[in-house]
Amino acid sequence: MTTIDDPETTTLPALPATAAARRTAVRRGAQLAAGLVAYAASMALVVHAGLGSMPWDVLTQGVARHTGASFGTVTLVTSAVVLACWIPLRQRPGIGTVANVLVIGLLIDPFLAALDHLPDPLPLAARVALMAAGIVLNGLATGLYVGARLGPGPRDGLMTGLVARTGRPIRLVRTAIEVTVVAAGWALGGTVGVGTVAYALAIGPLVQVFLPRLTVPVATPTPGTPTGRPPR
């Protein structure tokens, strides 16, 4: 995510004056929207499979169980709380960050309701298929919304903010965060299982496959290129 620290010295990106730049802007917006919708669907698939949820969703399940709030409501509130944690870390959200909070939080309940129309109980093979589809779709969704380069999700921003503040390796910070939320969620009654482990093992390689192919090139102004700001 790009931040602007000093308006007097920061070079602003060129305005989307050309047809190519407009097409890029449209692609970034469409890719962000598609990625967030797919992310919400992927969460619903893994949760409905009942074989273990993604790390943050374990916490969401635990909180929902104790509060009586819906999964989507808890997801929305948790995202807002995590976003508030950016303030002392001096992280700045982008439009994609805000969209992440709203779109995923609002869509997860409808997706879960749609999956409730499936036969109950589902055969184990069908549950495994749902779990696998959800994990792969989550990797694709992450590549889409991160590749749009319009701002990280709240949880990603928390991770990068802590890395910047503590100087610790990203793998250590991410592991510490996810172990903490899984432990808290499990203590509250969230579902931990093979799906949780499968997600932890598979998501890195999946994102590594999808992200380079889905990252939108954004031109960087070169010296002498108009920046959209009048000369002084």
Residue pairs with C-beta under 8 A, 6 or more apart in sequence:
1 91
1 92
1 93
1 94
1 97
1 151
1 152
1 157
2 13
2 94
3 92
4 10
4 12
11 221
11 227
12 227
12 228
12 229
13 218
13 219
13 221
13 227
13 228
14 21
14 219
14 221
14 225
14 226
14 227
14 228
15 21
15 228
16 22
16 24
16 25
21 219
24 216
24 217
24 218
27 216
28 148
28 149
28 150
28 216
29 148
29 150
31 144
31 145
31 147
31 148
31 214
31 216
32 95
32 96
32 99
32 144
32 145
32 148
32 150
33 99
33 103
34 144
35 141
35 142
35 143
35 144
35 145
35 146
35 147
35 148
36 99
36 100
36 103
36 104
36 107
36 141
36 145
37 103
37 107
38 137
38 138
38 140
38 141
38 144
39 100
39 104
39 138
39 141
39 142
39 145
40 103
40 104
40 107
40 108
40 111
41 107
41 111
41 134
41 137
41 141
42 134
42 135
42 137
42 138
42 141
43 54
43 57
43 75
43 104
43 108
43 111
43 134
43 138
44 108
44 111
44 112
44 114
44 115
44 134
45 115
45 130
45 131
45 133
45 134
45 137
46 52
46 53
46 54
46 57
46 130
46 131
46 134
46 135
46 138
46 195
46 199
47 53
47 57
47 61
47 71
47 112
47 191
48 112
48 115
48 116
48 118
48 130
49 122
49 127
49 128
49 130
49 131
49 134
49 195
50 127
50 191
51 127
51 128
51 131
51 191
51 193
51 194
51 195
52 58
52 131
52 191
52 192
52 193
52 194
52 195
52 196
52 197
52 198
52 199
53 60
53 61
53 185
53 190
53 191
53 192
53 195
53 196
54 138
54 195
54 196
54 199
55 178
55 181
55 182
55 185
55 196
55 199
55 200
56 78
56 155
56 178
56 181
56 185
57 75
57 185
57 190
58 181
58 182
58 185
58 186
58 190
58 191
58 192
58 196
59 78
59 181
59 182
59 184
59 185
59 188
59 190
60 71
60 74
60 75
60 78
60 185
60 190
61 71
61 185
61 188
61 189
61 190
61 191
62 184
62 185
62 186
62 187
62 188
62 189
62 190
63 69
63 74
63 78
63 185
63 188
64 70
64 71
64 73
64 74
65 188
65 189
65 190
66 188
66 189
67 74
69 77
70 109
71 108
71 109
71 112
72 105
72 106
72 107
72 108
72 109
72 110
72 112
73 105
73 109
75 104
75 105
75 108
76 101
76 102
76 105
76 106
79 100
79 101
79 104
79 105
79 153
79 154
79 155
80 101
80 154
82 154
82 155
82 158
83 93
83 97
83 101
83 154
83 157
85 158
85 161
86 92
86 93
86 154
86 157
86 158
86 161
89 158
89 161
89 162
89 164
89 165
90 161
91 157
91 158
91 160
91 161
93 151
93 154
93 157
94 150
94 151
94 152
95 150
95 151
96 145
96 148
96 149
96 150
96 151
96 152
96 153
97 151
97 152
97 153
97 154
97 157
98 151
99 150
100 145
100 151
100 153
100 154
101 154
115 130
118 126
122 130
131 194
131 195
131 198
132 198
135 195
135 198
135 199
135 202
135 203
135 206
136 202
136 206
138 199
138 203
138 206
139 202
139 203
139 206
139 207
139 209
139 210
140 206
140 210
142 203
142 206
142 207
142 210
142 211
143 207
143 209
143 210
143 211
143 213
143 214
143 215
144 210
144 214
145 153
146 152
146 156
146 207
146 211
146 215
147 210
147 211
147 214
147 215
147 216
148 216
149 215
149 216
149 218
151 157
152 160
155 177
158 177
159 170
159 173
159 174
159 177
160 170
162 168
162 173
162 177
163 169
163 170
163 173
166 173
178 200
182 190
182 192
182 196
185 192
186 192
221 227
